[in-house]
Amino acid sequence: MADDAPVSINLLDMIWPETGLQVAVDMPQQPKNGLSEDDRIEVTLDFVTLALSPLEFIQLAASFRFAVDGLLDAHPAMQRAVVAAFDIQD
């Protein structure tokens, strides 16, 4: 019996050290430019998984980026969370 389950690629699987937030992103393996709106990208935050079309995923990421930019404009000291997570030196 052949296994017809789609192969997925893990784009991200990390646990943020300061909070323990676990984030994972998986997408189906497709040839370059072969991803379609019928495909699903799975975003997992701790125990919640969202299954989004590629366009929905991009729109969600862009929305988070706008929100993060606004948060950091108002509270630039919060940038320390990213710096600490990636051990970036000034």
Summary of the structure (lengths in Angstrom):
residues: 90
radius of gyration: 16.3
end to end distance: 55.6
largest distance: 57.2
contacts: 175
relative contact order: 0.13
helix: 36%
strand: 28%
